Amino acid sequence: MTDLLAAPSTLPQERRLVTEVPGPRSRELMGRRNAAVSAGVSTTLPVFVERAGGGVLVDVDGNSFIDLGAGIAVVSVGNAAPAVVEAVQQQVAAFTHTCFMVTPYEGYVAVCEELARLTPGDHEKRSALFNTGAEAVENAVKIARHATGRQAVVAFDHAYHGRTNLTMALTAKNMPYKHRFGPFAPEVYRAPMSYPFRDAPGTTGAEAASRAIAQIEAQVGTANVAAVLIEPIQGEGGFVVPASGFLPALADWCRQAGAVFVADEVQTGFCRTGDWFACEHEGVVPDLIATAKGIAGGMPLGAVTGRAEVMDAVHGGGLGGTYGGNPVACAAALAAIGTMRAQDLAGAARAIGDTMLPRLRALAERTPAIGDVRGRGAMVAVELVRPGTTEPDAELAGRVARACHAAGVVVLTAGTYGNVLRFLPPLVIGQDLLDEALDVLDEAFAAPMPPLTSRPPASPA
C-alpha cells in the first residue's frame, strides 16, 4: 500500500488537442445525452471523458485537457489514485452494501475515527456518515435544532449549501439553484457576508461580523437561533474569503448565544486550502462541521462531525440513510486520507497557491477587467468586472472560460453574478501542467474573445 500511495498516474501528463473541441465522438455522445438525459442537468464542457488521472482528463476523441476543476474539488488525490483504486476493488470484492443501520462494518467506524482526529478541536467528537454534501448540511441543521430545541438557522449572502429543499433555502443564489422550485423550508434567515472586494473599503472582519450579528439579533432574535451556518471560504458564491476576524467573531457569538456554529467545509475541506480544514487558518473550532467532496477520492460520501454532546443529543434512529457511509465509499475515504498524509497534500495545496496567486495578480495588473484575485491554497479565483467599476462582467467570464476550454484547459465559473473564474486543480497536479495552464489563461485574456452563441450556465457547486 505504501508504494501505491506514492505511485504516479500512468496517464501521460500533457495537454494535447487532436480534434476540435468538442470532437466528433463527443458530439455523437452529446446527441445521445440530449435524447436521454434531462435538460435540467447542465454541462460545463461538452466533452465525454474516457480516462483521467493526475492533472489531466482524456476525452473519447483523444484530446487531453489540463484539469483545473478536479470534479469541483472532489478528486484532490487524482481521478484514479492508486491507493483508492485498490481499496475500492478489494471492498467491492468483499461486499458492496449491508446498510450500516442493519449490520455495521469496520470501515464506517474507521472513517469516523479519522474525522475525530483530523477535524479542528481536541474535544470528544462523534460523526455520522451520509452520501453528499447537501445531506451533510441538512443533517447538521437537524442535529443543531434537536440539540438546542430552537428552530431558526442563519445562513449568509452568496452562500451555496446544496439542492435539497432545505439546502436550497439556505443557498442564496436564485438562478439556477432555486428558480421556481419553492416553496422552501421555513425558519431560514440570511445575514450579510464579509466580502472584502464589495464591502466598503477598510471594513474589517470584526466590523463585518458586528453588522451580521446586529441583523441576526434584530431580525431573528438571539434566543431563537439554533445554528449559524457558514462556508469558511464560499464556493459557488465566488470563492469569497471573509476578512480576518469575521469567522472567530461569529463563533464567539454562537458560544455566548447558545447557538451551534456549523462550518460547511464541503468544498474547503481535506487539504484544499492548505490546511486539512479552512477553519484552522484562524484557529476556529466549529461545533459541527459538514464535509464531503474531497473526502473519498471521487466516491460519494458526506459526513457531519461535532461535539459529542451535540451529536449524541439526537435520539436513536434520528440520523441515517440506506446508503449513508457505504462500505465502498468508506474504503475509498480511508485510502484518500492516507494518500493526503503520505503525499502532504496540504503542503501541495499551499505550493499550488504560491504558484497561482502571483501569476494571477500579475495578470490582473495588465488586465483592467480583473477586479479581484483571491483564494487560499488550491482554491483560487479571479472576479471579472467592467474596467474601473465593480459592475460584474459575466459575459467576459464565460468567454474566457470558453477560450480556455477550446485550448485544452478545464476551468469553472462561479459567483452570485456569474462573473468569477474559479480554479480547483487536483492537489497532485504537476508543476509543469500548472504553469502551462496559467500560460493558456494568460493567452485567453490576451486574445480576442470568441463570441458566445448563448451564455453558459454557471458551474454547479
TORKOL-4160 file (C-alpha; in steps of 0.2 Angstrom, whole numbers, padded with zeros to 4 digits, m for minus):
461
<pt num="1" X="0000" Y="0000" Z="0000"/>
<pt num="2" X="0014" Y="0012" Z="0004"/>
<pt num="3" X="0021" Y="0010" Z="m0014"/>
<pt num="4" X="0003" Y="0013" Z="m0021"/>
<pt num="5" X="0001" Y="0029" Z="m0011"/>
<pt num="6" X="0016" Y="0037" Z="m0020"/>
<pt num="7" X="0013" Y="0029" Z="m0037"/>
<pt num="8" X="0011" Y="0042" Z="m0051"/>
<pt num="9" X="m0003" Y="0042" Z="m0063"/>
<pt num="10" X="0001" Y="0031" Z="m0078"/>
<pt num="11" X="m0008" Y="0043" Z="m0090"/>
<pt num="12" X="0003" Y="0054" Z="m0099"/>
<pt num="13" X="0003" Y="0071" Z="m0091"/>
<pt num="14" X="0001" Y="0083" Z="m0105"/>
<pt num="15" X="m0011" Y="0095" Z="m0114"/>
<pt num="16" X="m0015" Y="0088" Z="m0131"/>
<pt num="17" X="m0028" Y="0093" Z="m0144"/>
<pt num="18" X="m0030" Y="0081" Z="m0159"/>
<pt num="19" X="m0048" Y="0087" Z="m0164"/>
<pt num="20" X="m0058" Y="0102" Z="m0162"/>
<pt num="21" X="m0067" Y="0104" Z="m0145"/>
<pt num="22" X="m0079" Y="0095" Z="m0144"/>
<pt num="23" X="m0073" Y="0082" Z="m0156"/>
<pt num="24" X="m0084" Y="0071" Z="m0167"/>
<pt num="25" X="m0086" Y="0056" Z="m0154"/>
<pt num="26" X="m0091" Y="0068" Z="m0140"/>
<pt num="27" X="m0103" Y="0077" Z="m0152"/>
<pt num="28" X="m0111" Y="0060" Z="m0156"/>
<pt num="29" X="m0112" Y="0056" Z="m0137"/>
<pt num="30" X="m0120" Y="0073" Z="m0134"/>
<pt num="31" X="m0133" Y="0069" Z="m0146"/>
<pt num="32" X="m0137" Y="0053" Z="m0136"/>
<pt num="33" X="m0136" Y="0063" Z="m0120"/>
<pt num="34" X="m0148" Y="0076" Z="m0126"/>
<pt num="35" X="m0161" Y="0062" Z="m0130"/>
<pt num="36" X="m0159" Y="0053" Z="m0114"/>
<pt num="37" X="m0154" Y="0065" Z="m0100"/>
<pt num="38" X="m0165" Y="0079" Z="m0093"/>
<pt num="39" X="m0161" Y="0096" Z="m0100"/>
<pt num="40" X="m0161" Y="0102" Z="m0082"/>
<pt num="41" X="m0144" Y="0094" Z="m0079"/>
<pt num="42" X="m0131" Y="0106" Z="m0086"/>
<pt num="43" X="m0114" Y="0103" Z="m0094"/>
<pt num="44" X="m0099" Y="0115" Z="m0092"/>
<pt num="45" X="m0088" Y="0107" Z="m0106"/>
<pt num="46" X="m0097" Y="0095" Z="m0118"/>
<pt num="47" X="m0083" Y="0083" Z="m0120"/>
<pt num="48" X="m0085" Y="0065" Z="m0114"/>
<pt num="49" X="m0071" Y="0058" Z="m0103"/>
<pt num="50" X="m0064" Y="0041" Z="m0106"/>
<pt num="51" X="m0049" Y="0041" Z="m0094"/>
<pt num="52" X="m0042" Y="0053" Z="m0081"/>
<pt num="53" X="m0028" Y="0054" Z="m0068"/>
<pt num="54" X="m0015" Y="0066" Z="m0061"/>
<pt num="55" X="m0019" Y="0083" Z="m0068"/>
<pt num="56" X="m0027" Y="0078" Z="m0085"/>
<pt num="57" X="m0044" Y="0072" Z="m0092"/>
<pt num="58" X="m0043" Y="0062" Z="m0109"/>
<pt num="59" X="m0059" Y="0063" Z="m0119"/>
<pt num="60" X="m0066" Y="0050" Z="m0131"/>
<pt num="61" X="m0058" Y="0059" Z="m0146"/>
<pt num="62" X="m0041" Y="0058" Z="m0138"/>
<pt num="63" X="m0039" Y="0076" Z="m0133"/>
<pt num="64" X="m0030" Y="0078" Z="m0116"/>
<pt num="65" X="m0036" Y="0093" Z="m0105"/>
<pt num="66" X="m0027" Y="0100" Z="m0090"/>
<pt num="67" X="m0039" Y="0099" Z="m0076"/>
<pt num="68" X="m0042" Y="0115" Z="m0065"/>
<pt num="69" X="m0058" Y="0109" Z="m0059"/>
<pt num="70" X="m0055" Y="0092" Z="m0050"/>
<pt num="71" X="m0073" Y="0087" Z="m0052"/>
<pt num="72" X="m0077" Y="0103" Z="m0041"/>
<pt num="73" X="m0064" Y="0100" Z="m0028"/>
<pt num="74" X="m0068" Y="0081" Z="m0027"/>
<pt num="75" X="m0053" Y="0072" Z="m0034"/>
<pt num="76" X="m0040" Y="0081" Z="m0024"/>
<pt num="77" X="m0030" Y="0065" Z="m0024"/>
<pt num="78" X="m0032" Y="0062" Z="m0043"/>
<pt num="79" X="m0046" Y="0054" Z="m0053"/>
<pt num="80" X="m0039" Y="0037" Z="m0051"/>
<pt num="81" X="m0027" Y="0037" Z="m0036"/>
<pt num="82" X="m0019" Y="0020" Z="m0035"/>
<pt num="83" X="m0022" Y="0018" Z="m0016"/>
<pt num="84" X="m0041" Y="0022" Z="m0019"/>
<pt num="85" X="m0042" Y="0011" Z="m0034"/>
<pt num="86" X="m0035" Y="m0004" Z="m0024"/>
<pt num="87" X="m0046" Y="m0001" Z="m0009"/>
<pt num="88" X="m0062" Y="0001" Z="m0019"/>
<pt num="89" X="m0058" Y="m0015" Z="m0029"/>
<pt num="90" X="m0054" Y="m0025" Z="m0013"/>
<pt num="91" X="m0070" Y="m0019" Z="m0004"/>
<pt num="92" X="m0081" Y="m0022" Z="m0019"/>
<pt num="93" X="m0075" Y="m0040" Z="m0020"/>
<pt num="94" X="m0079" Y="m0042" Z="m0001"/>
<pt num="95" X="m0096" Y="m0034" Z="m0001"/>
<pt num="96" X="m0104" Y="m0018" Z="m0008"/>
<pt num="97" X="m0118" Y="m0015" Z="0005"/>
<pt num="98" X="m0126" Y="m0021" Z="0020"/>
<pt num="99" X="m0133" Y="m0004" Z="0027"/>
<pt num="100" X="m0124" Y="0001" Z="0042"/>
<pt num="101" X="m0140" Y="0003" Z="0052"/>
<pt num="102" X="m0144" Y="m0016" Z="0049"/>
<pt num="103" X="m0127" Y="m0024" Z="0051"/>
<pt num="104" X="m0112" Y="m0012" Z="0054"/>
<pt num="105" X="m0094" Y="m0014" Z="0047"/>
<pt num="106" X="m0077" Y="m0008" Z="0052"/>
<pt num="107" X="m0074" Y="0004" Z="0038"/>
<pt num="108" X="m0088" Y="0016" Z="0044"/>
<pt num="109" X="m0081" Y="0017" Z="0061"/>
<pt num="110" X="m0063" Y="0019" Z="0055"/>
<pt num="111" X="m0069" Y="0034" Z="0044"/>
<pt num="112" X="m0077" Y="0042" Z="0060"/>
<pt num="113" X="m0061" Y="0039" Z="0070"/>
<pt num="114" X="m0051" Y="0048" Z="0056"/>
<pt num="115" X="m0063" Y="0063" Z="0056"/>
<pt num="116" X="m0062" Y="0064" Z="0075"/>
<pt num="117" X="m0043" Y="0065" Z="0073"/>
<pt num="118" X="m0042" Y="0077" Z="0059"/>
<pt num="119" X="m0056" Y="0090" Z="0062"/>
<pt num="120" X="m0052" Y="0105" Z="0072"/>
<pt num="121" X="m0053" Y="0104" Z="0091"/>
<pt num="122" X="m0047" Y="0092" Z="0104"/>
<pt num="123" X="m0064" Y="0089" Z="0112"/>
<pt num="124" X="m0073" Y="0072" Z="0111"/>
<pt num="125" X="m0082" Y="0070" Z="0094"/>
<pt num="126" X="m0094" Y="0059" Z="0086"/>
<pt num="127" X="m0098" Y="0058" Z="0067"/>
<pt num="128" X="m0112" Y="0052" Z="0056"/>
<pt num="129" X="m0110" Y="0047" Z="0038"/>
<pt num="130" X="m0121" Y="0051" Z="0023"/>
<pt num="131" X="m0119" Y="0052" Z="0004"/>
<pt num="132" X="m0117" Y="0070" Z="m0001"/>
<pt num="133" X="m0113" Y="0087" Z="0005"/>
<pt num="134" X="m0131" Y="0093" Z="0004"/>
<pt num="135" X="m0136" Y="0078" Z="0015"/>
<pt num="136" X="m0122" Y="0083" Z="0027"/>
<pt num="137" X="m0128" Y="0101" Z="0029"/>
<pt num="138" X="m0146" Y="0096" Z="0030"/>
<pt num="139" X="m0142" Y="0084" Z="0044"/>
<pt num="140" X="m0131" Y="0097" Z="0053"/>
<pt num="141" X="m0146" Y="0108" Z="0054"/>
<pt num="142" X="m0157" Y="0093" Z="0060"/>
<pt num="143" X="m0144" Y="0090" Z="0074"/>
<pt num="144" X="m0142" Y="0108" Z="0079"/>
<pt num="145" X="m0161" Y="0110" Z="0080"/>
<pt num="146" X="m0163" Y="0095" Z="0090"/>
<pt num="147" X="m0149" Y="0099" Z="0102"/>
<pt num="148" X="m0154" Y="0117" Z="0105"/>
<pt num="149" X="m0173" Y="0115" Z="0105"/>
<pt num="150" X="m0173" Y="0130" Z="0093"/>
<pt num="151" X="m0178" Y="0132" Z="0075"/>
<pt num="152" X="m0170" Y="0147" Z="0067"/>
<pt num="153" X="m0155" Y="0144" Z="0055"/>
<pt num="154" X="m0144" Y="0159" Z="0049"/>
<pt num="155" X="m0135" Y="0157" Z="0033"/>
<pt num="156" X="m0126" Y="0171" Z="0023"/>
<pt num="157" X="m0127" Y="0181" Z="0007"/>
<pt num="158" X="m0118" Y="0172" Z="m0008"/>
<pt num="159" X="m0119" Y="0155" Z="0001"/>
<pt num="160" X="m0121" Y="0139" Z="m0008"/>
<pt num="161" X="m0126" Y="0124" Z="0003"/>
<pt num="162" X="m0135" Y="0111" Z="m0009"/>
<pt num="163" X="m0150" Y="0107" Z="m0019"/>
<pt num="164" X="m0162" Y="0098" Z="m0007"/>
<pt num="165" X="m0177" Y="0108" Z="m0001"/>
<pt num="166" X="m0169" Y="0114" Z="0015"/>
<pt num="167" X="m0152" Y="0117" Z="0007"/>
<pt num="168" X="m0160" Y="0127" Z="m0007"/>
<pt num="169" X="m0167" Y="0138" Z="0006"/>
<pt num="170" X="m0150" Y="0140" Z="0014"/>
<pt num="171" X="m0142" Y="0144" Z="m0003"/>
<pt num="172" X="m0143" Y="0162" Z="m0008"/>
<pt num="173" X="m0142" Y="0162" Z="m0027"/>
<pt num="174" X="m0159" Y="0160" Z="m0037"/>
<pt num="175" X="m0153" Y="0155" Z="m0054"/>
<pt num="176" X="m0151" Y="0141" Z="m0057"/>
<pt num="177" X="m0152" Y="0133" Z="m0040"/>
<pt num="178" X="m0169" Y="0140" Z="m0033"/>
<pt num="179" X="m0179" Y="0147" Z="m0048"/>
<pt num="180" X="m0197" Y="0140" Z="m0047"/>
<pt num="181" X="m0193" Y="0126" Z="m0035"/>
<pt num="182" X="m0201" Y="0134" Z="m0020"/>
<pt num="183" X="m0209" Y="0135" Z="m0008"/>
<pt num="184" X="m0194" Y="0132" Z="0003"/>
<pt num="185" X="m0191" Y="0126" Z="0021"/>
<pt num="186" X="m0195" Y="0139" Z="0034"/>
<pt num="187" X="m0185" Y="0147" Z="0048"/>
<pt num="188" X="m0170" Y="0151" Z="0037"/>
<pt num="189" X="m0163" Y="0168" Z="0038"/>
<pt num="190" X="m0149" Y="0177" Z="0029"/>
<pt num="191" X="m0136" Y="0188" Z="0036"/>
<pt num="192" X="m0123" Y="0199" Z="0026"/>
<pt num="193" X="m0106" Y="0191" Z="0022"/>
<pt num="194" X="m0089" Y="0198" Z="0024"/>
<pt num="195" X="m0085" Y="0201" Z="0005"/>
<pt num="196" X="m0069" Y="0212" Z="0005"/>
<pt num="197" X="m0070" Y="0216" Z="m0013"/>
<pt num="198" X="m0088" Y="0223" Z="m0012"/>
<pt num="199" X="m0088" Y="0229" Z="0006"/>
<pt num="200" X="m0084" Y="0247" Z="0010"/>
<pt num="201" X="m0065" Y="0250" Z="0009"/>
<pt num="202" X="m0057" Y="0246" Z="0025"/>
<pt num="203" X="m0071" Y="0236" Z="0033"/>
<pt num="204" X="m0063" Y="0224" Z="0045"/>
<pt num="205" X="m0068" Y="0206" Z="0049"/>
<pt num="206" X="m0074" Y="0212" Z="0066"/>
<pt num="207" X="m0084" Y="0226" Z="0059"/>
<pt num="208" X="m0092" Y="0214" Z="0046"/>
<pt num="209" X="m0096" Y="0202" Z="0060"/>
<pt num="210" X="m0104" Y="0216" Z="0070"/>
<pt num="211" X="m0115" Y="0220" Z="0056"/>
<pt num="212" X="m0121" Y="0202" Z="0053"/>
<pt num="213" X="m0124" Y="0199" Z="0072"/>
<pt num="214" X="m0134" Y="0215" Z="0074"/>
<pt num="215" X="m0145" Y="0210" Z="0060"/>
<pt num="216" X="m0147" Y="0192" Z="0067"/>
<pt num="217" X="m0151" Y="0199" Z="0084"/>
<pt num="218" X="m0164" Y="0212" Z="0077"/>
<pt num="219" X="m0172" Y="0201" Z="0064"/>
<pt num="220" X="m0171" Y="0184" Z="0071"/>
<pt num="221" X="m0168" Y="0185" Z="0090"/>
<pt num="222" X="m0154" Y="0178" Z="0099"/>
<pt num="223" X="m0164" Y="0165" Z="0109"/>
<pt num="224" X="m0172" Y="0158" Z="0093"/>
<pt num="225" X="m0156" Y="0154" Z="0084"/>
<pt num="226" X="m0152" Y="0135" Z="0083"/>
<pt num="227" X="m0137" Y="0137" Z="0071"/>
<pt num="228" X="m0126" Y="0149" Z="0062"/>
<pt num="229" X="m0120" Y="0140" Z="0046"/>
<pt num="230" X="m0106" Y="0147" Z="0035"/>
<pt num="231" X="m0093" Y="0141" Z="0022"/>
<pt num="232" X="m0076" Y="0147" Z="0029"/>
<pt num="233" X="m0072" Y="0152" Z="0011"/>
<pt num="234" X="m0088" Y="0152" Z="0000"/>
<pt num="235" X="m0088" Y="0141" Z="m0015"/>
<pt num="236" X="m0101" Y="0143" Z="m0028"/>
<pt num="237" X="m0104" Y="0161" Z="m0021"/>
<pt num="238" X="m0087" Y="0166" Z="m0029"/>
<pt num="239" X="m0073" Y="0160" Z="m0018"/>
<pt num="240" X="m0077" Y="0174" Z="m0006"/>
<pt num="241" X="m0063" Y="0174" Z="0008"/>
<pt num="242" X="m0070" Y="0184" Z="0023"/>
<pt num="243" X="m0059" Y="0197" Z="0031"/>
<pt num="244" X="m0048" Y="0191" Z="0045"/>
<pt num="245" X="m0058" Y="0191" Z="0061"/>
<pt num="246" X="m0075" Y="0188" Z="0054"/>
<pt num="247" X="m0076" Y="0169" Z="0057"/>
<pt num="248" X="m0069" Y="0170" Z="0075"/>
<pt num="249" X="m0082" Y="0184" Z="0080"/>
<pt num="250" X="m0096" Y="0173" Z="0073"/>
<pt num="251" X="m0090" Y="0158" Z="0083"/>
<pt num="252" X="m0088" Y="0168" Z="0099"/>
<pt num="253" X="m0106" Y="0175" Z="0097"/>
<pt num="254" X="m0113" Y="0157" Z="0095"/>
<pt num="255" X="m0105" Y="0151" Z="0111"/>
<pt num="256" X="m0112" Y="0166" Z="0120"/>
<pt num="257" X="m0129" Y="0164" Z="0112"/>
<pt num="258" X="m0130" Y="0145" Z="0115"/>
<pt num="259" X="m0131" Y="0143" Z="0096"/>
<pt num="260" X="m0122" Y="0129" Z="0086"/>
<pt num="261" X="m0108" Y="0136" Z="0075"/>
<pt num="262" X="m0108" Y="0125" Z="0059"/>
<pt num="263" X="m0094" Y="0125" Z="0046"/>
<pt num="264" X="m0099" Y="0119" Z="0029"/>
<pt num="265" X="m0082" Y="0113" Z="0023"/>
<pt num="266" X="m0089" Y="0103" Z="0009"/>
<pt num="267" X="m0078" Y="0112" Z="m0004"/>
<pt num="268" X="m0064" Y="0119" Z="0008"/>
<pt num="269" X="m0061" Y="0103" Z="0017"/>
<pt num="270" X="m0047" Y="0089" Z="0016"/>
<pt num="271" X="m0032" Y="0100" Z="0012"/>
<pt num="272" X="m0040" Y="0111" Z="m0002"/>
<pt num="273" X="m0035" Y="0127" Z="0006"/>
<pt num="274" X="m0018" Y="0122" Z="0013"/>
<pt num="275" X="m0024" Y="0116" Z="0030"/>
<pt num="276" X="m0034" Y="0100" Z="0032"/>
<pt num="277" X="m0049" Y="0112" Z="0035"/>
<pt num="278" X="m0051" Y="0130" Z="0031"/>
<pt num="279" X="m0057" Y="0134" Z="0049"/>
<pt num="280" X="m0039" Y="0130" Z="0055"/>
<pt num="281" X="m0032" Y="0146" Z="0047"/>
<pt num="282" X="m0039" Y="0157" Z="0061"/>
<pt num="283" X="m0040" Y="0144" Z="0074"/>
<pt num="284" X="m0059" Y="0142" Z="0073"/>
<pt num="285" X="m0066" Y="0127" Z="0081"/>
<pt num="286" X="m0084" Y="0123" Z="0074"/>
<pt num="287" X="m0097" Y="0114" Z="0085"/>
<pt num="288" X="m0102" Y="0104" Z="0069"/>
<pt num="289" X="m0093" Y="0103" Z="0053"/>
<pt num="290" X="m0100" Y="0096" Z="0037"/>
<pt num="291" X="m0089" Y="0088" Z="0024"/>
<pt num="292" X="m0090" Y="0078" Z="0008"/>
<pt num="293" X="m0082" Y="0081" Z="m0010"/>
<pt num="294" X="m0063" Y="0078" Z="m0007"/>
<pt num="295" X="m0066" Y="0066" Z="0007"/>
<pt num="296" X="m0066" Y="0050" Z="m0003"/>
<pt num="297" X="m0057" Y="0052" Z="m0020"/>
<pt num="298" X="m0072" Y="0053" Z="m0031"/>
<pt num="299" X="m0084" Y="0041" Z="m0021"/>
<pt num="300" X="m0100" Y="0048" Z="m0014"/>
<pt num="301" X="m0098" Y="0051" Z="0004"/>
<pt num="302" X="m0103" Y="0065" Z="0016"/>
<pt num="303" X="m0101" Y="0067" Z="0035"/>
<pt num="304" X="m0106" Y="0078" Z="0050"/>
<pt num="305" X="m0093" Y="0078" Z="0064"/>
<pt num="306" X="m0095" Y="0088" Z="0080"/>
<pt num="307" X="m0095" Y="0089" Z="0099"/>
<pt num="308" X="m0101" Y="0073" Z="0107"/>
<pt num="309" X="m0114" Y="0081" Z="0117"/>
<pt num="310" X="m0122" Y="0089" Z="0102"/>
<pt num="311" X="m0121" Y="0074" Z="0091"/>
<pt num="312" X="m0127" Y="0062" Z="0104"/>
<pt num="313" X="m0142" Y="0073" Z="0108"/>
<pt num="314" X="m0152" Y="0065" Z="0094"/>
<pt num="315" X="m0162" Y="0050" Z="0098"/>
<pt num="316" X="m0158" Y="0033" Z="0091"/>
<pt num="317" X="m0164" Y="0031" Z="0073"/>
<pt num="318" X="m0165" Y="0050" Z="0071"/>
<pt num="319" X="m0150" Y="0050" Z="0059"/>
<pt num="320" X="m0145" Y="0038" Z="0045"/>
<pt num="321" X="m0150" Y="0033" Z="0027"/>
<pt num="322" X="m0149" Y="0017" Z="0017"/>
<pt num="323" X="m0133" Y="0021" Z="0008"/>
<pt num="324" X="m0125" Y="0033" Z="0021"/>
<pt num="325" X="m0107" Y="0028" Z="0024"/>
<pt num="326" X="m0107" Y="0014" Z="0010"/>
<pt num="327" X="m0093" Y="0002" Z="0013"/>
<pt num="328" X="m0085" Y="0005" Z="m0004"/>
<pt num="329" X="m0085" Y="0024" Z="m0001"/>
<pt num="330" X="m0078" Y="0022" Z="0017"/>
<pt num="331" X="m0064" Y="0011" Z="0009"/>
<pt num="332" X="m0060" Y="0025" Z="m0003"/>
<pt num="333" X="m0060" Y="0038" Z="0010"/>
<pt num="334" X="m0048" Y="0029" Z="0021"/>
<pt num="335" X="m0036" Y="0027" Z="0006"/>
<pt num="336" X="m0039" Y="0045" Z="0001"/>
<pt num="337" X="m0035" Y="0051" Z="0018"/>
<pt num="338" X="m0019" Y="0040" Z="0018"/>
<pt num="339" X="m0014" Y="0047" Z="0002"/>
<pt num="340" X="m0016" Y="0065" Z="0008"/>
<pt num="341" X="m0005" Y="0061" Z="0023"/>
<pt num="342" X="0008" Y="0052" Z="0014"/>
<pt num="343" X="0010" Y="0065" Z="0000"/>
<pt num="344" X="0007" Y="0080" Z="0011"/>
<pt num="345" X="m0007" Y="0087" Z="0000"/>
<pt num="346" X="m0010" Y="0101" Z="0012"/>
<pt num="347" X="0008" Y="0107" Z="0008"/>
<pt num="348" X="0005" Y="0103" Z="m0010"/>
<pt num="349" X="m0011" Y="0115" Z="m0009"/>
<pt num="350" X="0000" Y="0129" Z="m0002"/>
<pt num="351" X="0013" Y="0126" Z="m0016"/>
<pt num="352" X="m0001" Y="0127" Z="m0029"/>
<pt num="353" X="m0007" Y="0144" Z="m0021"/>
<pt num="354" X="0011" Y="0150" Z="m0021"/>
<pt num="355" X="0012" Y="0147" Z="m0040"/>
<pt num="356" X="m0006" Y="0153" Z="m0045"/>
<pt num="357" X="m0009" Y="0169" Z="m0034"/>
<pt num="358" X="0007" Y="0178" Z="m0040"/>
<pt num="359" X="0003" Y="0173" Z="m0058"/>
<pt num="360" X="m0015" Y="0179" Z="m0057"/>
<pt num="361" X="m0010" Y="0195" Z="m0048"/>
<pt num="362" X="0002" Y="0199" Z="m0062"/>
<pt num="363" X="m0011" Y="0195" Z="m0075"/>
<pt num="364" X="m0023" Y="0207" Z="m0065"/>
<pt num="365" X="m0010" Y="0221" Z="m0066"/>
<pt num="366" X="m0011" Y="0221" Z="m0085"/>
<pt num="367" X="m0030" Y="0216" Z="m0086"/>
<pt num="368" X="m0041" Y="0230" Z="m0080"/>
<pt num="369" X="m0056" Y="0218" Z="m0081"/>
<pt num="370" X="m0049" Y="0208" Z="m0067"/>
<pt num="371" X="m0056" Y="0217" Z="m0051"/>
<pt num="372" X="m0050" Y="0205" Z="m0038"/>
<pt num="373" X="m0039" Y="0190" Z="m0036"/>
<pt num="374" X="m0042" Y="0180" Z="m0020"/>
<pt num="375" X="m0041" Y="0162" Z="m0013"/>
<pt num="376" X="m0031" Y="0151" Z="m0002"/>
<pt num="377" X="m0021" Y="0136" Z="m0006"/>
<pt num="378" X="m0028" Y="0127" Z="m0021"/>
<pt num="379" X="m0044" Y="0136" Z="m0020"/>
<pt num="380" X="m0041" Y="0152" Z="m0031"/>
<pt num="381" X="m0052" Y="0164" Z="m0041"/>
<pt num="382" X="m0052" Y="0180" Z="m0051"/>
<pt num="383" X="m0068" Y="0191" Z="m0051"/>
<pt num="384" X="m0071" Y="0200" Z="m0068"/>
<pt num="385" X="m0079" Y="0217" Z="m0069"/>
<pt num="386" X="m0081" Y="0232" Z="m0081"/>
<pt num="387" X="m0065" Y="0241" Z="m0080"/>
<pt num="388" X="m0064" Y="0254" Z="m0067"/>
<pt num="389" X="m0080" Y="0248" Z="m0058"/>
<pt num="390" X="m0086" Y="0234" Z="m0048"/>
<pt num="391" X="m0100" Y="0230" Z="m0060"/>
<pt num="392" X="m0100" Y="0211" Z="m0064"/>
<pt num="393" X="m0095" Y="0205" Z="m0081"/>
<pt num="394" X="m0102" Y="0188" Z="m0083"/>
<pt num="395" X="m0101" Y="0188" Z="m0101"/>
<pt num="396" X="m0082" Y="0190" Z="m0101"/>
<pt num="397" X="m0080" Y="0176" Z="m0088"/>
<pt num="398" X="m0090" Y="0165" Z="m0100"/>
<pt num="399" X="m0079" Y="0170" Z="m0115"/>
<pt num="400" X="m0063" Y="0167" Z="m0105"/>
<pt num="401" X="m0069" Y="0150" Z="m0099"/>
<pt num="402" X="m0074" Y="0145" Z="m0117"/>
<pt num="403" X="m0057" Y="0151" Z="m0124"/>
<pt num="404" X="m0048" Y="0140" Z="m0111"/>
<pt num="405" X="m0059" Y="0125" Z="m0115"/>
<pt num="406" X="m0055" Y="0127" Z="m0133"/>
<pt num="407" X="m0037" Y="0127" Z="m0129"/>
<pt num="408" X="m0037" Y="0112" Z="m0118"/>
<pt num="409" X="m0039" Y="0118" Z="m0100"/>
<pt num="410" X="m0054" Y="0115" Z="m0089"/>
<pt num="411" X="m0059" Y="0130" Z="m0079"/>
<pt num="412" X="m0075" Y="0133" Z="m0070"/>
<pt num="413" X="m0086" Y="0149" Z="m0067"/>
<pt num="414" X="m0095" Y="0154" Z="m0051"/>
<pt num="415" X="m0101" Y="0169" Z="m0041"/>
<pt num="416" X="m0118" Y="0176" Z="m0037"/>
<pt num="417" X="m0116" Y="0187" Z="m0053"/>
<pt num="418" X="m0108" Y="0173" Z="m0063"/>
<pt num="419" X="m0093" Y="0184" Z="m0066"/>
<pt num="420" X="m0080" Y="0173" Z="m0056"/>
<pt num="421" X="m0067" Y="0161" Z="m0064"/>
<pt num="422" X="m0063" Y="0148" Z="m0051"/>
<pt num="423" X="m0048" Y="0136" Z="m0050"/>
<pt num="424" X="m0048" Y="0120" Z="m0041"/>
<pt num="425" X="m0034" Y="0109" Z="m0048"/>
<pt num="426" X="m0031" Y="0092" Z="m0041"/>
<pt num="427" X="m0018" Y="0093" Z="m0027"/>
<pt num="428" X="m0007" Y="0080" Z="m0036"/>
<pt num="429" X="m0006" Y="0091" Z="m0052"/>
<pt num="430" X="0012" Y="0093" Z="m0059"/>
<pt num="431" X="0021" Y="0109" Z="m0059"/>
<pt num="432" X="0023" Y="0109" Z="m0077"/>
<pt num="433" X="0005" Y="0106" Z="m0081"/>
<pt num="434" X="0000" Y="0120" Z="m0069"/>
<pt num="435" X="0012" Y="0133" Z="m0077"/>
<pt num="436" X="0006" Y="0128" Z="m0094"/>
<pt num="437" X="m0012" Y="0130" Z="m0089"/>
<pt num="438" X="m0008" Y="0148" Z="m0082"/>
<pt num="439" X="0000" Y="0151" Z="m0099"/>
<pt num="440" X="m0016" Y="0146" Z="m0108"/>
<pt num="441" X="m0026" Y="0158" Z="m0096"/>
<pt num="442" X="m0014" Y="0172" Z="m0100"/>
<pt num="443" X="m0017" Y="0169" Z="m0119"/>
<pt num="444" X="m0036" Y="0168" Z="m0116"/>
<pt num="445" X="m0036" Y="0186" Z="m0109"/>
<pt num="446" X="m0024" Y="0192" Z="m0122"/>
<pt num="447" X="m0033" Y="0185" Z="m0137"/>
<pt num="448" X="m0049" Y="0192" Z="m0145"/>
<pt num="449" X="m0063" Y="0183" Z="m0137"/>
<pt num="450" X="m0074" Y="0171" Z="m0147"/>
<pt num="451" X="m0092" Y="0176" Z="m0147"/>
<pt num="452" X="m0104" Y="0166" Z="m0136"/>
<pt num="453" X="m0120" Y="0159" Z="m0145"/>
<pt num="454" X="m0128" Y="0158" Z="m0128"/>
<pt num="455" X="m0121" Y="0162" Z="m0111"/>
<pt num="456" X="m0115" Y="0146" Z="m0102"/>
<pt num="457" X="m0124" Y="0140" Z="m0086"/>
<pt num="458" X="m0115" Y="0143" Z="m0070"/>
<pt num="459" X="m0104" Y="0128" Z="m0065"/>
<pt num="460" X="m0113" Y="0118" Z="m0052"/>
<pt num="461" X="m0106" Y="0119" Z="m0034"/>
